[in-house]
Amino acid sequence: MTVTEEQVRRPQAQGATGPRSSDDHGALRRAVGRNLTAYGFLCGALICFALFSWYPMVREIVLSFQQNNFVDPGKWVGFENFRTVFADPAFAAAWLNTAAFSGLALVIGSAVPFVLAVVLNELKHAKAYLRFVVYLPVMLPPAVAVLLFKWFYDPGSGLFNQALDVVHLPPLSWLDSTSTALISLVIVSTWMNLGTGTLIYLAALQSIPGDLYESAELDGAGLLRRVWHVTIPQTKLILLVMLLLQVVATMQVFIEPYLLTGGGPENATVTVAYLMYQYAFNFGDFGGGSALGLMLMIVLLVFSAVYLRISREEAER
């Protein structure tokens, strides 16, 4: 019996494809295993977002149209909660105070970190130590920082009035006067968040090519002219992003009026977030509190949409 060439090739071909098919199956199993692990971590993040971000937002929207005390079944009341909130004398004051707080926080809370970042960027020594000192307030719990400033603002033995006495100036009723209470809260908020903004600006400044500063110095530009003609144009995007994030953060201010002034004096420091807390936990009107929260959420969504659009336009340039 003779063995033909085709019979010799057939086992060789089968042996050639066998191991390759096994390797393909192994690679497929490894790829599926990697993807399952990735999807597992992704599902964990999605579950956290769903439970702690998306569900509360949906629940807030539902509650804003209900009369609900979380004991009896909720009763749909339509826009009655919104009408109740609009009729509250503190409603207009809360929005005005929130807008004023955000405006002052933008002027002070954005300018001071940027100036500090410019100063730190110009220093030659002790940069690491000064960065730590600037960032130190961020590491304090917010309640601790606010209560610390409550002692600073004490009209009798407070640090600020003692400092005024040293320079022979009259003491101020920092938290008890309608003319100084709101700016006092802005000072606290600025100090608490100073470190984060300063380090972000400092990172942006250090990414600017040094050739630009050298060219400006050769042209005789001083520090202020270098900041105006080099630093600000080169950090325009991060300045704008930080500005929008500052608006979103300051419009949700709550802990400062809650711990320092209780919304007083004469509703001078009541904010939308604080009024929302009062409706829900002091008055037991969860529908009214949710209506306020929904209004605030819509305003913040507008600012977020502006932020996303500007970021997209800058990325496309």
Steps between C-alpha positions, in 0.01 A plus 500: 500500500639839401438820697394786281629858549150621592479245784832620635394866493163448671639397845759775477232757432287367785798511736575854390150628567446315829742690725412833336131446575589421861708819525211701358263361761749578778544858378124537481458375857767741624338790318159415644654471847661842469178655373295340776735647760478844340122480477486384861682812619286713269180349641617584852549864405165509321324354803658764726398779264150358469448471876666819618465742205234406246238352732505802739454735204206300365354472850533875547311568178219268611484650851480854366152415365386313811391566854702241686610455862658155440246345739175513303478428127600796284223717358538666162442876527631622167668841519367579848847460655645750256223752575564458873870559456446803276271657761763466775657841583836328546494362143614820329752571775646150465560537127638853536735391777611197299571718196684757714702228671593346163600841360717588799650152504590536131672834557684393816510121473638501145734799521675412826603143398621625162711776658643251749584260218682776310698592812591137571603450139739796522667381819833321483509336842261326746244423232411157639458633854281791387286270285439286809409806708258625234337157462474436875147653543360255243603207721292629792142372525263777383315510833828546688609783271166677529491472880857630512389812317202530731751558778695743279181700446408512869410867577677487837819296496509409133829511311375741234373762744821471700694568180283805436566620852876477443474747210255718700191422293154442651380137533249358256194283551615259234211252514239717673478782246315481171778699332786264595340158551503389135854616427609318817365175353684569175827541690448164671418325172800657324740390774359145506542450124812710448744212472324308223467799270857615566652161414291469183606847385862426595497184288362701207769767544780245505382359167559836325819491287780698660596647160193722513604655830860543377378679188278725712792582732723584203230741386517670839174361643468505876310251714157655448545529124623139481193386691267702277656416162635148562351332806132586456482421124682169553271395787176630350336157481579397858389842625167462325450143620581596859264796473208280395579235761516777761150612405363146527665447839412834660135486399468191720642671811349354814742417779616861555156653563386189686783504754583871520183706466196273471390710203499822702509777581165588340543238226820674389684169456219257419586314177302272273669188638441615859135585429460157340633344821257706709201390294593134518628457855364797698157540342454136398403613149703263284304601192594866540862410565505280190345779293781732605754229426355447153524871422859509618580188298363660182716810554808285557422293191504820294845591633619142443377512140690825447812340649475194274444709189795728571723201577399334173567815299842547660589136439413531129728800448 
